[in-house]
Amino acid sequence: MALDQETLNQLLDTVARFVRDRLVPLEHQVAEDDAIPPHIVDEMRNLGLFGLSIPDEYGGLGLTMAEEVQVAFELGQTSPAFRSLIGTNNGIGSQGLVIDGTEAQKRHYLPKLATGEIISAFALTEPEAGSDAGSLRTSARRDGDHYVLNGTKRFITNAPHAGLFTVFARTDPASRDAKGVTAFLVEAGTPGVSVGPADRKMGQKGSHTADVVFQDARVPAANIIGGREGQGFRTAMKVLDRGRLHIGAVCVGVAERLIRDSLAYALDRQQFGQPIAEFQLVQAMLADSRTEAYAARCMVLETARQRDAGRDVGTEAACTKLFCSEMVGRVADRAVQIHGGAGYMAEYGVERFYRDVRLFRIYEGTSQIQQLVIARNMIRDAKGGR
Ligand SMILES: Cc1cc2nc3c(=O)[nH]c(=O)nc-3n(C[C@H](O)[C@H](O)[C@H](O)COP(=O)(O)OP(=O)(O)OC[C@H]3O[C@@H](n4cnc5c(N)ncnc54)[C@H](O)[C@@H]3O)c2cc1C
C-alpha cells in the first residue's frame, strides 16, 4: 500500500540528507579502501534501507515501485557501491522470495533481510551462461527430502557478505533450456557451498562480486521458492523486470549528480576571461545531459506507476533499463569533458563515476539483451499475443 505523501516526503528527505552528509564525504575513501565502513552499514540498517521493498508485514517499508524508484533517485546521488550493498536485499536477492515464495519461506527469511541482519545475493550467472542464462548447468539432483547442488556461479554481487543466496539450478537433467530450472534458497554456511576471492573490477570499488561454488551441497526440498520445480526461470525474469526499473532509477540519480557537479564546475572554471559555462559548446553538453536525464526520469516514473497499477511492463522496463543505462554513460562522458583535464584525475571523482556507471549497461541484462527483449515483445504483440 502506498505511503501518504507526507511520510514519503519525510523518507525522501531523510535519505537525501544521509546521502549528502554521510555518504558523499566517504566516496573517495570507500573507493581507496574497497570497503564500506561497518558503522555506515549500521546506519543504513537503522534507516531501514535494507527493507525498502520488503512488505511491511515482514518488517520492511513495503514501498510501491513508484516510491522505491524515488528513493533510488536519491541513493543514486553518490557512489553506486553504497546502493549495491542494500540493492540486493531490496532487489534481486529478495524479490524472488517476495514474489513467488511460500508463506513459510517469507516468514522465515524476509524479517532478517528487511533489517539487514542477513544480506542476500542472486546467483544466476555461470561461467558458460551469461546472457543465455536459461542454458545454466548448475545441477540439483533430488535425494530424499533434499536436493544435491553442483556447479559454479560467477560475478555474484555481495557473495562475500551474503547469508542467503537465491540459486538457480537445473532440476530436470534432460532439459537444456529455461524450463528445467528451479530457484532455491541456499544459506551460506551450508556444507559444500563456498565463495571464491572477491573479483578485481573496473569500478564500483566497495561493492564486491565473487564466484559461488556448490560441491554436493545438500539443500532441503522445502527451500524451493514457491515449492514447485521448473518455475525458477520465470521467477528470475519477474525479479529482473523489477530490477531493471530500480537500476534505471539509480542511473537517473547518478546522472543528476554528475550534471549538478558539471554545472558547478562550469560556472566556476574560467578560461578566455570568463566561466566556461558561458561557452555555447559547453552549454550544449549541459543541455543534452539535462534533457536526457529528464527523459529518463519520466520513463522510470511512468513505468513504475504502470507496474503498480498491475500492468505487464516487461517491454517498458527493458526500454527504461536500456535508455537509462546508455544515458548515464553519455552523461558521465560529457561530465569528464566539461571538467577537462580535471575530469581525468582521480582527485575530482568524475573519472570514478565514469568507470562506475559502465557496469549499468552490462548487468541485469546487457543493452543488447534489452534490445532483444523489446523487439521480441513488439513482434509478439504485433502477432496478437498481448
Ligand atoms: C559487477 C558485476 C556484478 C554482477 N552481479 C551479478 C549478480 O549479482 N548475479 C548474477 O547472477 N549475475 C551478476 N552479474 C553477471 C551479469 O548479469 C552478466 O555479466 C551479464 O548478464 C552478461 O553476461 P556475460 O558476462 O556472460 O556476457 P555474455 O553473455 O558472454 O555477452 C558478451 C557480449 O555478447 C552480447 N550478446 C550475448 N548474447 C547476445 C545475443 N543473443 N544477441 C546480441 N548480443 C549478444 C552481450 O550483449 C555482450 O555484449 C554481474 C556482472 C558484473 C560485471
PDBQT file of the ligand as one rigid body, heavy atoms in Angstrom, charges set to zero:
ROOT
HETATM    1  C1  LIG A 401      29.973  -6.240 -11.416  1.00  0.00    +0.000 C 
HETATM    2  C2  LIG A 401      29.001  -7.293 -11.851  1.00  0.00    +0.000 A 
HETATM    3  C3  LIG A 401      28.020  -7.732 -10.970  1.00  0.00    +0.000 A 
HETATM    4  C4  LIG A 401      27.160  -8.763 -11.344  1.00  0.00    +0.000 A 
HETATM    5  N1  LIG A 401      26.247  -9.232 -10.415  1.00  0.00    +0.000 NA
HETATM    6  C5  LIG A 401      25.526 -10.348 -10.719  1.00  0.00    +0.000 A 
HETATM    7  C6  LIG A 401      24.676 -10.953  -9.727  1.00  0.00    +0.000 A 
HETATM    8  O1  LIG A 401      24.547 -10.465  -8.599  1.00  0.00    +0.000 OA
HETATM    9  N2  LIG A 401      24.028 -12.093 -10.052  1.00  0.00    +0.000 N 
HETATM   10  C7  LIG A 401      24.134 -12.688 -11.282  1.00  0.00    +0.000 A 
HETATM   11  O2  LIG A 401      23.523 -13.724 -11.491  1.00  0.00    +0.000 OA
HETATM   12  N3  LIG A 401      24.906 -12.127 -12.240  1.00  0.00    +0.000 NA
HETATM   13  C8  LIG A 401      25.612 -10.983 -11.982  1.00  0.00    +0.000 A 
HETATM   14  N4  LIG A 401      26.426 -10.419 -12.939  1.00  0.00    +0.000 N 
HETATM   15  C9  LIG A 401      26.524 -11.064 -14.252  1.00  0.00    +0.000 C 
HETATM   16  C10 LIG A 401      25.869 -10.247 -15.358  1.00  0.00    +0.000 C 
HETATM   17  O3  LIG A 401      24.476 -10.267 -15.245  1.00  0.00    +0.000 OA
HETATM   18  C11 LIG A 401      26.409 -10.805 -16.695  1.00  0.00    +0.000 C 
HETATM   19  O4  LIG A 401      27.775 -10.439 -16.769  1.00  0.00    +0.000 OA
HETATM   20  C12 LIG A 401      25.642 -10.289 -17.883  1.00  0.00    +0.000 C 
HETATM   21  O5  LIG A 401      24.324 -10.800 -17.904  1.00  0.00    +0.000 OA
HETATM   22  C13 LIG A 401      26.329 -10.625 -19.211  1.00  0.00    +0.000 C 
HETATM   23  O6  LIG A 401      26.694 -11.956 -19.275  1.00  0.00    +0.000 OA
HETATM   24  P1  LIG A 401      28.200 -12.338 -19.686  1.00  0.00    +0.000 P 
HETATM   25  O7  LIG A 401      29.112 -11.538 -18.845  1.00  0.00    +0.000 OA
HETATM   26  O8  LIG A 401      28.329 -13.799 -19.666  1.00  0.00    +0.000 OA
HETATM   27  O9  LIG A 401      28.348 -11.790 -21.173  1.00  0.00    +0.000 OA
HETATM   28  P2  LIG A 401      27.925 -12.577 -22.495  1.00  0.00    +0.000 P 
HETATM   29  O10 LIG A 401      26.546 -13.104 -22.371  1.00  0.00    +0.000 OA
HETATM   30  O11 LIG A 401      29.007 -13.512 -22.889  1.00  0.00    +0.000 OA
HETATM   31  O12 LIG A 401      27.879 -11.370 -23.541  1.00  0.00    +0.000 OA
HETATM   32  C14 LIG A 401      29.032 -10.845 -24.184  1.00  0.00    +0.000 C 
HETATM   33  C15 LIG A 401      28.551  -9.850 -25.244  1.00  0.00    +0.000 C 
HETATM   34  O13 LIG A 401      27.745 -10.543 -26.224  1.00  0.00    +0.000 OA
HETATM   35  C16 LIG A 401      26.485  -9.911 -26.314  1.00  0.00    +0.000 C 
HETATM   36  N5  LIG A 401      25.453 -10.906 -26.593  1.00  0.00    +0.000 N 
HETATM   37  C17 LIG A 401      25.230 -12.078 -25.944  1.00  0.00    +0.000 A 
HETATM   38  N6  LIG A 401      24.175 -12.716 -26.476  1.00  0.00    +0.000 NA
HETATM   39  C18 LIG A 401      23.699 -11.919 -27.474  1.00  0.00    +0.000 A 
HETATM   40  C19 LIG A 401      22.628 -12.016 -28.400  1.00  0.00    +0.000 A 
HETATM   41  N7  LIG A 401      21.781 -13.057 -28.396  1.00  0.00    +0.000 N 
HETATM   42  N8  LIG A 401      22.451 -11.002 -29.297  1.00  0.00    +0.000 NA
HETATM   43  C20 LIG A 401      23.286  -9.934 -29.297  1.00  0.00    +0.000 A 
HETATM   44  N9  LIG A 401      24.332  -9.788 -28.444  1.00  0.00    +0.000 NA
HETATM   45  C21 LIG A 401      24.524 -10.766 -27.551  1.00  0.00    +0.000 A 
HETATM   46  C22 LIG A 401      26.271  -9.231 -24.981  1.00  0.00    +0.000 C 
HETATM   47  O14 LIG A 401      25.324  -8.165 -25.063  1.00  0.00    +0.000 OA
HETATM   48  C23 LIG A 401      27.682  -8.745 -24.688  1.00  0.00    +0.000 C 
HETATM   49  O15 LIG A 401      27.907  -7.550 -25.371  1.00  0.00    +0.000 OA
HETATM   50  C24 LIG A 401      27.257  -9.343 -12.620  1.00  0.00    +0.000 A 
HETATM   51  C25 LIG A 401      28.223  -8.877 -13.521  1.00  0.00    +0.000 A 
HETATM   52  C26 LIG A 401      29.091  -7.882 -13.150  1.00  0.00    +0.000 A 
HETATM   53  C27 LIG A 401      30.140  -7.434 -14.138  1.00  0.00    +0.000 C 
ENDROOT
TORSDOF 0
